Structure formats: C-alpha cells, structure tokens
C-alpha cells in the first residue's frame, strides 16, 4: 500500500454513475476523488482561451506542457482541479464549448501522455479514487482496485433524459441516445488509450442497480484489499 492508502480506478462508459459512486466511496474512506475528465476540460478551456485550434496537435501539446495542476480536497471528497493556482469552476469547465473542445483535444496522443503523467503525479501517494476512461489500463495499470462500470446505452439515455427533465429542460430522448452511442464509439475506437476494461477489472453492470447498490458492490471489492 502507498503511504496515503490505495489507488482505486473507476473506468467506464459515459452516464454510468462513475462520479457519483467514486465521490461517495472516497468520502466513506476519507480519500480524495479525482474526475480526470476535469483535467481534459481544463486543457480544453486553456486551448479555447488561447485561441488555439483544437485539431492542431503540436499547439495543444504546448498548452498541455505549460499547465501546472494542483488539487484541493473539498469536504465532499472531490478534488478541485486548479490550473496555475486558479480553480476554473463549473461555469468554465462544463460549458458546452469546453465539452466540445475536450472531446477533440483528448484524441491527441502526445497531449494525453502529458496529462497522464500529471495524473500519475496526483495519485502517486495513494488515498485516491480516480475516475475516467483509461485509469486502470493506462494511467494506473498497477491500481490496487480496478472497477469498470457499464450500463446499456438506453438506460444511460433514460437517466440523462430524467436528469434534464428534472432541471426544467425539454430533452429529446432520441438525440440523447444517439449522442451517447456516438460518444461510446469514439471513446472505444480512438487510437490513443481506447476505452476498454482492464483485464483485471471488476465489471459492474449498473443498468438495474440503484446508486446505493453500486456503491455497496464497489465497497465490497475495496474491503477485500483493506482487510
């Protein structure tokens, strides 16, 4: 075990509850929870801010190399991502524009390698749960516990549909489903770090499970390592 505890990876497709599960379990363990997608979104925001073309691999790589990341643990276990000492916040990181740029910059292998090294640095001492697409396969192939969450595209679209409806929006289920299927295809077919479960990952299908049931299953896997 590392000095601060285990390194736990949670990978999986979009909309399977990776963040909700990871944050809840990290809180229970007194660990930090890092959603690595925030680091790609931070890179995307910087690329956007500097008027760099997201398709320009070398220019994106330069931005990635210049970024200095630090992390602040919040009371709910979430690690806020700071870039050059500044917390960018959800308005900047989760805007539609940032999301679109993030899916482009994350396809560049060299920029991914730079961010991967920064993620390893963040988790090197343990006591962390990292959520993403390639944590157990690429970032921490030696993670102590590897979880891979999945669910049918229809179920994930359904969850997103309900979420948006509750937020007072008028979502289109078919568009949401198409977008999820497109993202799954892009994530699993990209040349750099495609989305797939690690050979030694515990795969949990969350389609028919409540959030509490998924959390309990993940905890059982972690407890096997702790006790």
HELIX and SHEET records of a PDB file:
HELIX    1   1 UNK A   18  UNK A   29  1                                  12    
HELIX    2   2 UNK A   37  UNK A   49  1                                  13    
HELIX    3   3 UNK A   57  UNK A   66  1                                  10    
HELIX    4   4 UNK A   89  UNK A   93  1                                   5    
HELIX    5   5 UNK A   96  UNK A  105  1                                  10    
HELIX    6   6 UNK A  109  UNK A  123  1                                  15    
HELIX    7   7 UNK A  135  UNK A  139  3                                   5    
HELIX    8   8 UNK A  153  UNK A  166  1                                  14    
HELIX    9   9 UNK A  173  UNK A  189  1                                  17    
HELIX   10  10 UNK A  211  UNK A  226  1                                  16    
SHEET    1   A 5 UNK A  32  UNK A  35  0                                        
SHEET    2   A 5 UNK A 128  UNK A 132  1                                        
SHEET    3   A 5 UNK A   7  UNK A  12  1                                        
SHEET    4   A 5 UNK A 145  UNK A 150  1                                        
SHEET    5   A 5 UNK A 202  UNK A 205  1                                        
SHEET    1   B 3 UNK A  69  UNK A  73  0                                        
SHEET    2   B 3 UNK A  79  UNK A  83 -1                                        
SHEET    3   B 3 UNK A  86  UNK A  87 -1                                        
END                                                                             
